[in-house]
Amino acid sequence: MGDDERGRDVVVPDRLYKSVTVFSTLFAVVTVVLGFVSLDSATNAGRAAPEDVNVALAALGVGLIAVGGLVYAFSSRFRASGMAKDKDSGDEPSDNG
């Protein structure tokens, strides 16, 4: 089964692909950085005693990191109509790598 048969790739016009790639990557990077800043603040740069850790801020940080990772992972499903499929899709032999 190829990627199109399983519905894993979403083929979009080139302009939309570029927009999705740019903005999803930007969003993912910003949320992951904010997540680490939040986590760092909640734990006082890792020096806070367990009872002094701001649990809500730490949970927010972990949540932001997870959301950024998910956005980045799901944005990788998009491809432009002219893009080649990966070598493991079954349409091409994989003896070149």
Phi, psi and omega per residue, in radians:
M1 nan 2.258 3.097
G2 -1.423 3.018 -3.131
D3 -1.094 -0.650 -3.124
D4 -1.180 -0.592 -3.135
E5 -1.210 -0.567 -3.138
R6 -1.514 -0.184 3.128
G7 1.306 0.444 -3.101
R8 -1.435 -0.614 -3.129
D9 -1.678 2.524 3.045
V10 -2.025 1.942 -3.117
V11 -1.506 2.155 -3.099
V12 -2.279 2.862 3.061
P13 -1.068 2.725 -3.049
D14 -1.001 -0.770 -3.122
R15 -1.106 -0.730 3.111
L16 -1.167 -0.681 3.107
Y17 -1.033 -0.788 3.137
K18 -1.112 -0.718 3.136
S19 -1.141 -0.791 3.128
V20 -1.073 -0.773 -3.116
T21 -1.107 -0.833 -3.094
V22 -1.140 -0.908 -3.032
F23 -1.287 -0.588 3.103
S24 -1.231 -0.656 3.083
T25 -1.153 -0.765 3.096
L26 -1.053 -0.815 3.124
F27 -1.073 -0.763 -3.122
A28 -1.107 -0.777 -3.131
V29 -1.122 -0.793 -3.128
V30 -1.103 -0.780 -3.122
T31 -1.181 -0.652 3.111
V32 -1.170 -0.752 3.107
V33 -1.107 -0.785 3.093
L34 -1.088 -0.611 3.090
G35 -1.110 -0.765 3.111
F36 -1.203 -0.631 3.080
V37 -1.122 -0.752 3.122
S38 -1.109 -0.777 3.120
L39 -1.128 -0.691 3.101
D40 -1.124 -0.728 3.121
S41 -1.175 -0.692 -3.116
A42 -1.154 -0.538 -3.099
T43 -1.823 0.140 -3.127
N44 0.936 0.929 -3.134
A45 1.014 0.572 3.097
G46 1.418 0.111 -3.100
R47 -1.777 -0.105 -3.083
A48 -1.281 2.520 3.024
A49 -1.215 2.688 -3.099
P50 -0.932 -0.617 -3.127
E51 -1.350 -0.248 3.133
D52 -1.659 -0.072 -3.112
V53 -1.267 2.297 3.065
N54 -1.387 1.765 -3.017
V55 -1.134 -0.705 -3.126
A56 -1.116 -0.748 3.125
L57 -1.197 -0.638 3.085
A58 -1.154 -0.733 3.113
A59 -1.136 -0.678 3.071
L60 -1.070 -0.746 3.125
G61 -1.082 -0.808 3.125
V62 -1.127 -0.684 3.105
G63 -1.103 -0.748 3.111
L64 -1.110 -0.699 3.102
I65 -1.096 -0.752 3.131
A66 -1.140 -0.753 3.129
V67 -1.105 -0.754 3.102
G68 -1.061 -0.733 3.103
G69 -1.139 -0.721 3.122
L70 -1.150 -0.744 3.114
V71 -1.062 -0.776 3.139
Y72 -1.118 -0.732 -3.128
A73 -1.146 -0.768 -3.120
F74 -1.276 -0.477 3.115
S75 -1.233 -0.349 3.128
S76 -1.283 -0.114 3.105
R77 -1.352 -0.330 -3.105
F78 -1.415 2.523 3.017
R79 -2.627 2.658 3.105
A80 -1.378 2.771 -3.060
S81 -1.106 -0.466 -3.122
G82 -1.558 -0.033 -3.088
M83 -1.345 2.500 3.109
A84 -1.339 2.675 3.076
K85 -1.370 2.841 3.108
D86 -1.237 2.829 -3.045
K87 -1.250 -0.240 -3.132
D88 -1.671 0.184 -3.062
S89 -1.332 -0.205 3.111
G90 1.758 -0.299 3.128
D91 -1.416 -0.389 -3.091
E92 -2.174 2.600 3.053
P93 -1.227 2.549 -3.107
S94 -1.800 0.588 -3.119
D95 -1.600 0.211 -3.110
N96 -1.812 0.204 -3.100
G97 -2.535 nan nan
